[in-house]
Amino acid sequence: MKNLFFIAAILLSMAFGFTACSGNDSKAKTEQLAKDEMYTCTMHNEVMSDHEGECPKCGMKLVKQKMTAEQEKMMKEGTYVKPKQ
């Protein structure tokens, strides 16, 4: 009986460990960026960031705005351009 309890405890802790370690870091960053408001280039709406910066395509300052439906689609597909920090 003690052996069965011991084996069950080990299996449970292993299952918990695998689920805790299997988090997708890039998904978390994408969800963090997928807010109601974000920074984007006025000329290149595919350039999106969670902070101020410059557009890598034209060098213009990124401005804060609400995310459009097209930009939300790019976020889900992962086709947006993230500026260098």
C-alpha positions in Angstrom: 0.0 0.0 0.0 2.9 2.4 0.9 4.5 1.6 -2.5 1.4 2.3 -4.4 1.0 5.7 -2.6 4.7 6.5 -3.2 4.4 5.6 -7.0 1.2 7.7 -7.3 2.9 10.7 -5.6 5.9 10.5 -8.0 3.7 10.2 -11.1 1.5 13.2 -9.9 4.6 15.3 -9.3 6.1 14.4 -12.7 2.8 15.3 -14.4 2.7 18.6 -12.6 6.4 19.3 -13.5 5.8 18.6 -17.2 2.8 20.9 -17.5 4.5 23.7 -15.5 7.6 23.5 -17.7 5.8 23.3 -21.1 4.7 26.9 -21.2 5.1 28.7 -24.5 7.1 31.9 -23.8 6.4 33.4 -27.2 2.7 32.9 -26.8 2.8 34.7 -23.5 4.6 37.7 -25.1 2.1 37.7 -27.9 -0.8 37.7 -25.4 0.9 40.5 -23.5 1.2 42.6 -26.8 -2.4 41.8 -27.8 -3.9 44.6 -25.7 -6.6 47.0 -26.6 -3.9 49.6 -27.2 -0.4 49.3 -28.6 2.2 51.2 -30.5 2.3 51.0 -34.3 3.7 52.9 -37.4 1.2 55.1 -39.1 2.5 54.0 -42.5 3.1 50.3 -41.8 0.3 48.8 -39.7 2.1 45.4 -39.5 4.7 47.0 -37.2 3.4 46.6 -33.7 5.0 47.0 -30.3 4.0 47.2 -26.6 6.3 50.2 -26.1 7.4 53.4 -27.9 10.1 53.1 -30.5 10.9 53.6 -34.2 9.5 51.8 -37.2 12.2 49.4 -38.6 11.0 50.0 -42.1 10.8 53.8 -42.3 12.2 55.1 -39.0 9.0 57.0 -38.0 8.1 57.2 -34.4 5.5 54.5 -33.3 2.3 56.0 -32.0 -0.2 54.6 -29.5 -3.5 53.5 -31.0 -6.2 50.9 -30.7 -5.6 47.6 -32.5 -7.6 47.2 -35.7 -9.2 43.9 -36.8 -6.5 43.5 -39.4 -3.8 43.9 -36.8 -5.6 41.4 -34.5 -5.5 38.9 -37.3 -1.8 39.5 -37.8 -1.2 38.9 -34.1 -3.0 35.6 -34.2 -1.1 34.5 -37.3 2.2 35.8 -36.0 2.8 37.9 -39.2 3.4 41.2 -37.5 6.8 42.9 -37.4 8.3 43.6 -34.0 10.7 46.6 -33.9 14.2 46.1 -32.5 14.7 47.5 -29.0 
